[in-house]
Each structure stands twice: as structure tokens, then as C-alpha cells.
Amino acid sequence: MRFFLLTIPVAAAALLVLFLGAGGGDSGRVFHATLADPDLYVGGVYSGSFLADPGDYLIRFVPNGDSPPSLSVTVEGQAVYFYGEYTLQGTLHDTGISEYYTWEYSGPDRVAVPAAQPLTVTVDPRGSTAGSVSISLIRDQAGGG
């Protein structure tokens, strides 16, 4: 019983730290989609929209070894057209006692938005809808936009 009573405040404190820490992690993030379910793709592609302010936006992915081997991203609006093709690349890390991979997509990573407007983000995984990947557009705070 004593263990249980001690666990509650420790768990509550951990959740509070996690919650407060996560609040700062989304700074500048204006669009996010976690594509981990084939049902999210309509006609083989995913589309989502958001309202963008003027400035530069960075495209960021959270891939893993099961992510689509290649994909394309289109960002479209009244005064914006961006198209990028991405290839999944794994980097082997050998620590001497174990080996593991980290994953990233290579391709263009910046979208310029000249004026406030609604934008549509379309992700085409080229038929590989079973693997998961997250995509975000983040306001580039350092880019002066």
C-alpha cells in the first residue's frame, strides 16, 4: 500500500513535467499529420489543410524503417506551389556492442509563403500506405519570416 501511495505523486509529477515540456516542443508547428493507418489515405494520398501566415516553413518528418521508401509532398495555396520528392535513408550506427539505424528523408525542406492564406498539404506515399510516418510544417523562427 505504501508503494502505491508513493507511486501516485511520482507519476503525477512525471506527467506534469511531460505536459509542460511538450508545450514548448510545438513552438512554431502549424501543421502535423501522423500517417499510421492506410485508411487516412484517400485514393492513395493524404491531404490536410491549415491557415498559414507569411514566412518560411520547414518540412519535418518522423520516419522509421517501415515508412514509405519514397514519397512526395505538395503544398498549395493561392500564391504558393511547392513540390518535393523524398527518399528514405537509413544510417547504421555501430556502438561496438549493438547496431541500430536512424531514419531520415532526403529532399527539399523549406516552403516560402508570401502572404497569409489557406494551404493544402498532400502526401503521396507511392502506394506504401502500410508504413507509418509523421510530417510537420514548422514556422522557421530563424529564417526572418
C-alpha positions as protocol buffer text, in pm:
chain_id: "A"
residue {
  index: 1
  type: MET
  ca { x: 0 y: 0 z: 0 }
}
residue {
  index: 2
  type: ARG
  ca { x: 285 y: 235 z: 85 }
}
residue {
  index: 3
  type: PHE
  ca { x: 437 y: 174 z: -261 }
}
residue {
  index: 4
  type: PHE
  ca { x: 105 y: 261 z: -426 }
}
residue {
  index: 5
  type: LEU
  ca { x: 70 y: 586 z: -228 }
}
residue {
  index: 6
  type: LEU
  ca { x: 425 y: 687 z: -320 }
}
residue {
  index: 7
  type: THR
  ca { x: 370 y: 600 z: -687 }
}
residue {
  index: 8
  type: ILE
  ca { x: 75 y: 838 z: -734 }
}
residue {
  index: 9
  type: PRO
  ca { x: 266 y: 1163 z: -659 }
}
residue {
  index: 10
  type: VAL
  ca { x: 569 y: 1047 z: -858 }
}
residue {
  index: 11
  type: ALA
  ca { x: 351 y: 960 z: -1160 }
}
residue {
  index: 12
  type: ALA
  ca { x: 162 y: 1291 z: -1131 }
}
residue {
  index: 13
  type: ALA
  ca { x: 489 y: 1486 z: -1119 }
}
residue {
  index: 14
  type: ALA
  ca { x: 622 y: 1297 z: -1422 }
}
residue {
  index: 15
  type: LEU
  ca { x: 306 y: 1371 z: -1619 }
}
residue {
  index: 16
  type: LEU
  ca { x: 325 y: 1739 z: -1524 }
}
residue {
  index: 17
  type: VAL
  ca { x: 687 y: 1762 z: -1640 }
}
residue {
  index: 18
  type: LEU
  ca { x: 598 y: 1581 z: -1963 }
}
residue {
  index: 19
  type: PHE
  ca { x: 297 y: 1808 z: -2023 }
}
residue {
  index: 20
  type: LEU
  ca { x: 489 y: 2130 z: -1954 }
}
residue {
  index: 21
  type: GLY
  ca { x: 786 y: 2014 z: -2159 }
}
residue {
  index: 22
  type: ALA
  ca { x: 569 y: 1917 z: -2455 }
}
residue {
  index: 23
  type: GLY
  ca { x: 411 y: 2262 z: -2465 }
}
residue {
  index: 24
  type: GLY
  ca { x: 737 y: 2421 z: -2573 }
}
residue {
  index: 25
  type: GLY
  ca { x: 814 y: 2144 z: -2823 }
}
residue {
  index: 26
  type: ASP
  ca { x: 538 y: 2252 z: -3063 }
}
residue {
  index: 27
  type: SER
  ca { x: 663 y: 2609 z: -3086 }
}
residue {
  index: 28
  type: GLY
  ca { x: 606 y: 2716 z: -3444 }
}
residue {
  index: 29
  type: ARG
  ca { x: 439 y: 2393 z: -3556 }
}
residue {
  index: 30
  type: VAL
  ca { x: 138 y: 2483 z: -3767 }
}
residue {
  index: 31
  type: PHE
  ca { x: 62 y: 2154 z: -3941 }
}
residue {
  index: 32
  type: HIS
  ca { x: 106 y: 1795 z: -3828 }
}
residue {
  index: 33
  type: ALA
  ca { x: -18 y: 1458 z: -3952 }
}
residue {
  index: 34
  type: THR
  ca { x: 71 y: 1112 z: -3825 }
}
residue {
  index: 35
  type: LEU
  ca { x: 8 y: 875 z: -4112 }
}
residue {
  index: 36
  type: ALA
  ca { x: -3 y: 534 z: -3945 }
}
residue {
  index: 37
  type: ASP
  ca { x: -331 y: 400 z: -4083 }
}
residue {
  index: 38
  type: PRO
  ca { x: -393 y: 314 z: -4451 }
}
residue {
  index: 39
  type: ASP
  ca { x: -750 y: 447 z: -4409 }
}
residue {
  index: 40
  type: LEU
  ca { x: -607 y: 802 z: -4378 }
}
residue {
  index: 41
  type: TYR
  ca { x: -517 y: 792 z: -4747 }
}
residue {
  index: 42
  type: VAL
  ca { x: -798 y: 869 z: -4994 }
}
residue {
  index: 43
  type: GLY
  ca { x: -723 y: 750 z: -5345 }
}
residue {
  index: 44
  type: GLY
  ca { x: -369 y: 666 z: -5229 }
}
residue {
  index: 45
  type: VAL
  ca { x: -285 y: 1016 z: -5097 }
}
residue {
  index: 46
  type: TYR
  ca { x: -333 y: 1210 z: -4774 }
}
residue {
  index: 47
  type: SER
  ca { x: -445 y: 1574 z: -4776 }
}
residue {
  index: 48
  type: GLY
  ca { x: -481 y: 1822 z: -4491 }
}
residue {
  index: 49
  type: SER
  ca { x: -518 y: 2200 z: -4472 }
}
residue {
  index: 50
  type: PHE
  ca { x: -419 y: 2484 z: -4244 }
}
residue {
  index: 51
  type: LEU
  ca { x: -411 y: 2864 z: -4245 }
}
residue {
  index: 52
  type: ALA
  ca { x: -55 y: 2993 z: -4294 }
}
residue {
  index: 53
  type: ASP
  ca { x: 86 y: 3332 z: -4206 }
}
residue {
  index: 54
  type: PRO
  ca { x: 353 y: 3482 z: -4431 }
}
residue {
  index: 55
  type: GLY
  ca { x: 702 y: 3344 z: -4376 }
}
residue {
  index: 56
  type: ASP
  ca { x: 921 y: 3042 z: -4425 }
}
residue {
  index: 57
  type: TYR
  ca { x: 816 y: 2695 z: -4313 }
}
residue {
  index: 58
  type: LEU
  ca { x: 1033 y: 2389 z: -4259 }
}
residue {
  index: 59
  type: ILE
  ca { x: 912 y: 2043 z: -4355 }
}
residue {
  index: 60
  type: ARG
  ca { x: 1000 y: 1783 z: -4092 }
}
residue {
  index: 61
  type: PHE
  ca { x: 941 y: 1408 z: -4087 }
}
residue {
  index: 62
  type: VAL
  ca { x: 947 y: 1143 z: -3817 }
}
residue {
  index: 63
  type: PRO
  ca { x: 1014 y: 826 z: -4017 }
}
residue {
  index: 64
  type: ASN
  ca { x: 1114 y: 474 z: -3918 }
}
residue {
  index: 65
  type: GLY
  ca { x: 1227 y: 163 z: -4101 }
}
residue {
  index: 66
  type: ASP
  ca { x: 869 y: 81 z: -4204 }
}
residue {
  index: 67
  type: SER
  ca { x: 800 y: 427 z: -4351 }
}
residue {
  index: 68
  type: PRO
  ca { x: 734 y: 457 z: -4725 }
}
residue {
  index: 69
  type: PRO
  ca { x: 1066 y: 420 z: -4913 }
}
residue {
  index: 70
  type: SER
  ca { x: 981 y: 730 z: -5117 }
}
residue {
  index: 71
  type: LEU
  ca { x: 707 y: 988 z: -5109 }
}
residue {
  index: 72
  type: SER
  ca { x: 617 y: 1327 z: -5246 }
}
residue {
  index: 73
  type: VAL
  ca { x: 475 y: 1632 z: -5069 }
}
residue {
  index: 74
  type: THR
  ca { x: 280 y: 1910 z: -5236 }
}
residue {
  index: 75
  type: VAL
  ca { x: 192 y: 2235 z: -5058 }
}
residue {
  index: 76
  type: GLU
  ca { x: -55 y: 2450 z: -5249 }
}
residue {
  index: 77
  type: GLY
  ca { x: -232 y: 2779 z: -5192 }
}
residue {
  index: 78
  type: GLN
  ca { x: -340 y: 3087 z: -5382 }
}
residue {
  index: 79
  type: ALA
  ca { x: 17 y: 3220 z: -5401 }
}
residue {
  index: 80
  type: VAL
  ca { x: 216 y: 2906 z: -5313 }
}
residue {
  index: 81
  type: TYR
  ca { x: 309 y: 2595 z: -5504 }
}
residue {
  index: 82
  type: PHE
  ca { x: 571 y: 2362 z: -5358 }
}
residue {
  index: 83
  type: TYR
  ca { x: 652 y: 2008 z: -5469 }
}
residue {
  index: 84
  type: GLY
  ca { x: 919 y: 1789 z: -5315 }
}
residue {
  index: 85
  type: GLU
  ca { x: 1027 y: 1429 z: -5366 }
}
residue {
  index: 86
  type: TYR
  ca { x: 1176 y: 1244 z: -5071 }
}
residue {
  index: 87
  type: THR
  ca { x: 1376 y: 924 z: -5033 }
}
residue {
  index: 88
  type: LEU
  ca { x: 1404 y: 735 z: -4703 }
}
residue {
  index: 89
  type: GLN
  ca { x: 1762 y: 684 z: -4595 }
}
residue {
  index: 90
  type: GLY
  ca { x: 1882 y: 471 z: -4307 }
}
residue {
  index: 91
  type: THR
  ca { x: 2209 y: 532 z: -4128 }
}
residue {
  index: 92
  type: LEU
  ca { x: 2366 y: 239 z: -3945 }
}
residue {
  index: 93
  type: HIS
  ca { x: 2514 y: 318 z: -3604 }
}
residue {
  index: 94
  type: ASP
  ca { x: 2755 y: 63 z: -3456 }
}
residue {
  index: 95
  type: THR
  ca { x: 2826 y: 114 z: -3086 }
}
residue {
  index: 96
  type: GLY
  ca { x: 3055 y: -186 z: -3061 }
}
residue {
  index: 97
  type: ILE
  ca { x: 2804 y: -384 z: -2857 }
}
residue {
  index: 98
  type: SER
  ca { x: 2497 y: -317 z: -3070 }
}
residue {
  index: 99
  type: GLU
  ca { x: 2388 y: -181 z: -3405 }
}
residue {
  index: 100
  type: TYR
  ca { x: 2086 y: 32 z: -3484 }
}
residue {
  index: 101
  type: TYR
  ca { x: 1952 y: 254 z: -3761 }
}
residue {
  index: 102
  type: THR
  ca { x: 1827 y: 610 z: -3763 }
}
residue {
  index: 103
  type: TRP
  ca { x: 1600 y: 719 z: -4046 }
}
residue {
  index: 104
  type: GLU
  ca { x: 1550 y: 1043 z: -4237 }
}
residue {
  index: 105
  type: TYR
  ca { x: 1403 y: 1162 z: -4564 }
}
residue {
  index: 106
  type: SER
  ca { x: 1631 y: 1347 z: -4804 }
}
residue {
  index: 107
  type: GLY
  ca { x: 1475 y: 1621 z: -5013 }
}
residue {
  index: 108
  type: PRO
  ca { x: 1382 y: 1991 z: -5003 }
}
residue {
  index: 109
  type: ASP
  ca { x: 1285 y: 2119 z: -4660 }
}
residue {
  index: 110
  type: ARG
  ca { x: 1163 y: 2480 z: -4695 }
}
residue {
  index: 111
  type: VAL
  ca { x: 838 y: 2636 z: -4818 }
}
residue {
  index: 112
  type: ALA
  ca { x: 811 y: 3014 z: -4865 }
}
residue {
  index: 113
  type: VAL
  ca { x: 469 y: 3168 z: -4805 }
}
residue {
  index: 114
  type: PRO
  ca { x: 449 y: 3530 z: -4931 }
}
residue {
  index: 115
  type: ALA
  ca { x: 106 y: 3615 z: -4782 }
}
residue {
  index: 116
  type: ALA
  ca { x: -143 y: 3475 z: -4532 }
}
residue {
  index: 117
  type: GLN
  ca { x: -353 y: 3207 z: -4699 }
}
residue {
  index: 118
  type: PRO
  ca { x: -502 y: 2862 z: -4656 }
}
residue {
  index: 119
  type: LEU
  ca { x: -264 y: 2587 z: -4768 }
}
residue {
  index: 120
  type: THR
  ca { x: -329 y: 2225 z: -4855 }
}
residue {
  index: 121
  type: VAL
  ca { x: -60 y: 1966 z: -4783 }
}
residue {
  index: 122
  type: THR
  ca { x: -77 y: 1646 z: -4991 }
}
residue {
  index: 123
  type: VAL
  ca { x: 140 y: 1344 z: -4915 }
}
residue {
  index: 124
  type: ASP
  ca { x: 172 y: 1070 z: -5177 }
}
residue {
  index: 125
  type: PRO
  ca { x: 350 y: 761 z: -5037 }
}
residue {
  index: 126
  type: ARG
  ca { x: 352 y: 600 z: -5383 }
}
residue {
  index: 127
  type: GLY
  ca { x: 142 y: 305 z: -5277 }
}
residue {
  index: 128
  type: SER
  ca { x: 323 y: 237 z: -4947 }
}
residue {
  index: 129
  type: THR
  ca { x: 35 y: 317 z: -4711 }
}
residue {
  index: 130
  type: ALA
  ca { x: 108 y: 39 z: -4460 }
}
residue {
  index: 131
  type: GLY
  ca { x: 417 y: 202 z: -4301 }
}
residue {
  index: 132
  type: SER
  ca { x: 395 y: 498 z: -4066 }
}
residue {
  index: 133
  type: VAL
  ca { x: 541 y: 846 z: -4099 }
}
residue {
  index: 134
  type: SER
  ca { x: 468 y: 1182 z: -3938 }
}
residue {
  index: 135
  type: ILE
  ca { x: 500 y: 1509 z: -4124 }
}
residue {
  index: 136
  type: SER
  ca { x: 502 y: 1860 z: -3979 }
}
residue {
  index: 137
  type: LEU
  ca { x: 535 y: 2211 z: -4115 }
}
residue {
  index: 138
  type: ILE
  ca { x: 707 y: 2433 z: -3865 }
}
residue {
  index: 139
  type: ARG
  ca { x: 740 y: 2810 z: -3880 }
}
residue {
  index: 140
  type: ASP
  ca { x: 1109 y: 2892 z: -3933 }
}
residue {
  index: 141
  type: GLN
  ca { x: 1175 y: 3126 z: -3642 }
}
residue {
  index: 142
  type: ALA
  ca { x: 1537 y: 3184 z: -3752 }
}
residue {
  index: 143
  type: GLY
  ca { x: 1451 y: 3248 z: -4117 }
}
residue {
  index: 144
  type: GLY
  ca { x: 1333 y: 3601 z: -4057 }
}
residue {
  index: 145
  type: GLY
  ca { x: 984 y: 3518 z: -4184 }
}
